[in-house]
Amino acid sequence: MAIEVETKDCTQLGDLELAEMADLCADGPLRFEVGTLSKAAEGWVLVSLAREAGKLKGFSYSTLERIGGTPSVIVGLASVKRTAKRDTVLRAIVADQMRRAVMAFPDEDVLVGTRFATVSGYDAFRTLVDIVPRPDYIATGEERAWGRRLAKRFGIGANRYDERTFVVRGDDSHPEVLDHESLKPEKVECYSEFFAAVDEVRGDALIAFGWATADDLLKLA
């Protein structure tokens, strides 16, 4: 059965859909309830709902916007149900977000930024280039500035963000990250070093970003 993704304005989310999202979260490590999901909807523009045979398998809040003039896809709270098809679900959600990006920003490279609590989140970046942070690479001053811009976009104060490690210090609550557990952890194991400073119990998260090139996006148009 194919994975079907519907992306719509957050204002169109109904109580039943919020309840479905809360049920999905209840099965994972980030047990967000309807109240938190409803509040998150107020802070984001779009929500993507991935279903298989009518059952919710994953969701993602996001916004298409320009940050300092740069076309960007900013991904907020997202979660993928732990099933045998979870990698496929994540790819379907990301592909839909990229298709919308090329429609909003034709012929432009697009920055994609989000937060991860675990290394599995890097699965979402498989089609991106110039990912930061990445192994055997020292981020430039401009890339560290992008980390600060994203932290600000996520409403994170400078006192909680370390621009050297790209780590956001938690506040003992569940971080609103892209939550996913990879089926092939060996594919993203190379990024594990960046989570050495991430305290999951405290609710830390890693800010990461990469670029979708105009040429790659054009293939999705």
PENOR-V897800 format. One record per residue. RES is the residue in one letter. OMEGA is omega as a letter, one per 20 degrees, with the letter a starting at -180 (NA if undefined). Layout:
RES&OMEGA  RES&OMEGA
This chain:
M&a  A&r  I&r  E&a  V&r  E&r  T&a  K&r  D&r  C&r  T&a  Q&r  L&r  G&a  D&a  L&r  E&r  L&r  A&r  E&r  M&r  A&r  D&r  L&r  C&a  A&r  D&a  G&a  P&a  L&a  R&r  F&r  E&a  V&a  G&r  T&a  L&r  S&r  K&r  A&a  A&r  E&a  G&a  W&a  V&a  L&r  V&r  S&a  L&a  A&a  R&r  E&a  A&r  G&a  K&a  L&a  K&r  G&r  F&r  S&r  Y&r  S&r  T&r  L&a  E&r  R&r  I&a  G&a  G&a  T&r  P&a  S&r  V&a  I&a  V&r  G&r  L&r  A&r  S&r  V&a  K&a  R&r  T&r  A&a  K&a  R&r  D&r  T&r  V&r  L&r  R&a  A&r  I&a  V&a  A&r  D&r  Q&r  M&r  R&r  R&r  A&a  V&r  M&a  A&a  F&a  P&r  D&r  E&r  D&a  V&r  L&r  V&a  G&r  T&r  R&r  F&r  A&r  T&a  V&a  S&a  G&a  Y&r  D&a  A&a  F&a  R&a  T&a  L&r  V&r  D&a  I&r  V&i  P&r  R&a  P&r  D&a  Y&r  I&a  A&r  T&r  G&r  E&r  E&r  R&r  A&r  W&r  G&r  R&r  R&r  L&r  A&r  K&r  R&r  F&r  G&a  I&a  G&a  A&a  N&a  R&a  Y&r  D&a  E&r  R&a  T&a  F&a  V&r  V&r  R&a  G&r  D&r  D&r  S&r  H&r  P&r  E&a  V&r  L&a  D&a  H&r  E&a  S&r  L&r  K&a  P&r  E&a  K&a  V&a  E&a  C&a  Y&a  S&a  E&a  F&a  F&r  A&a  A&a  V&r  D&a  E&a  V&a  R&a  G&r  D&r  A&r  L&r  I&a  A&r  F&r  G&a  W&r  A&a  T&r  A&a  D&r  D&r  L&a  L&a  K&a  L&a  A&NA
